[in-house]
């Protein structure tokens, strides 16, 4: 039975992983975002307390 011989399937597995590991990471690392994030200001916005009439 040919499917019990691991040699050709192991070679296909190794070569396919080598292709995946050499082709896909550069494509993922070359990805750029369309919007660059902007830095938020360091000063906190001034908040005023609310005076609620409790009656």
Residue frames relative to the residue before (quaternion, step in Angstrom):
aa qw qx qy qz dx dy dz
X 1.0000 0.0000 0.0000 0.0000 0.00 0.00 0.00
X 0.3983 -0.7585 0.4569 0.2394 3.62 -0.56 1.06
X 0.6352 0.5555 -0.3590 0.3988 3.62 1.01 -0.58
X 0.6193 0.5428 -0.3559 0.4417 3.60 1.22 -0.23
X 0.5852 0.5469 -0.3812 0.4617 3.58 1.24 -0.18
X 0.2697 -0.8227 0.4751 0.1573 3.65 -0.30 1.17
X 0.5105 0.6978 -0.4232 0.2708 3.60 1.12 -0.43
X 0.7279 0.4072 -0.3100 0.4564 3.69 0.56 -0.86
X 0.6646 0.5030 -0.3222 0.4488 3.62 0.97 -0.71
X 0.6265 0.5201 -0.3408 0.4700 3.56 1.08 -0.66
X 0.6420 0.5125 -0.3260 0.4680 3.59 0.98 -0.78
X 0.6381 0.5088 -0.3288 0.4752 3.60 0.98 -0.78
X 0.6417 0.5236 -0.3206 0.4596 3.58 0.98 -0.83
X 0.6825 0.4848 -0.2962 0.4599 3.59 0.85 -0.94
X 0.6944 0.4686 -0.2950 0.4596 3.60 0.83 -0.88
X 0.6389 0.5082 -0.3471 0.4616 3.59 0.98 -0.66
X 0.6572 0.4889 -0.3247 0.4729 3.62 0.98 -0.72
X 0.6164 0.5304 -0.3532 0.4626 3.59 1.05 -0.66
X 0.6462 0.5012 -0.3216 0.4772 3.58 0.99 -0.78
X 0.6572 0.5080 -0.3184 0.4568 3.59 0.91 -0.88
X 0.7180 0.4564 -0.2646 0.4540 3.58 0.89 -0.87
X 0.6991 0.4296 -0.2943 0.4900 3.62 1.15 -0.26
X 0.7143 0.4434 -0.2627 0.4735 3.63 1.10 -0.52
X 0.7352 0.4722 -0.2594 0.4113 3.58 0.75 -1.01
X 0.6667 0.5180 -0.3595 0.3973 3.71 0.71 -0.80
X 0.6549 0.4826 -0.3627 0.4546 3.69 0.82 -0.66
X 0.6319 0.5237 -0.3454 0.4552 3.60 1.03 -0.68
X 0.6696 0.4847 -0.3051 0.4729 3.58 0.97 -0.80
X 0.6923 0.4756 -0.2870 0.4606 3.59 0.92 -0.83
X 0.6552 0.5042 -0.3175 0.4644 3.61 1.15 -0.45
X 0.4465 0.7018 -0.4556 0.3170 3.59 1.24 -0.04
X 0.1042 -0.7808 0.6140 0.0501 3.55 -0.95 0.89
X 0.4314 -0.6902 0.5217 0.2556 3.52 -1.11 0.70
X 0.4981 -0.6710 0.4468 0.3195 3.61 -0.94 0.74
X 0.7614 0.2569 -0.1579 0.5739 3.60 1.10 -0.60
X 0.2970 -0.7404 0.5738 0.1853 3.55 -0.74 1.01
X 0.4596 -0.6889 0.4705 0.3048 3.61 -0.83 0.83
X 0.2874 -0.7491 0.5726 0.1685 3.55 -1.06 0.77
X 0.5020 -0.6508 0.4811 0.3050 3.53 -1.10 0.69
X 0.3748 -0.7111 0.5460 0.2360 3.55 -1.02 0.81
X 0.5629 -0.6010 0.4354 0.3638 3.53 -1.15 0.55
X 0.4851 -0.6928 0.4603 0.2699 3.54 -1.11 0.73
X 0.6178 0.5430 -0.3674 0.4342 3.61 1.15 -0.38
X 0.4259 -0.7106 0.5051 0.2421 3.53 -0.98 0.87
X 0.4917 -0.6432 0.4787 0.3397 3.59 -0.99 0.66
X 0.4744 -0.6785 0.4823 0.2863 3.55 -1.04 0.80
X 0.1016 -0.7936 0.5987 0.0366 3.54 -0.75 1.04
X 0.2173 -0.7684 0.5900 0.1188 3.52 -1.00 0.86
X 0.4701 -0.6678 0.4914 0.3025 3.54 -1.05 0.74
X 0.4094 -0.7019 0.5298 0.2431 3.53 -1.14 0.63
X 0.2540 -0.7503 0.5922 0.1482 3.52 -0.99 0.86
X 0.0553 -0.8202 0.5693 -0.0095 3.55 -0.19 1.28
X 0.3464 -0.7244 0.5478 0.2347 3.58 -0.83 0.89
X 0.1565 -0.8076 0.5656 0.0590 3.59 -0.47 1.22
X 0.4241 0.6927 -0.4974 0.3046 3.59 0.11 1.25
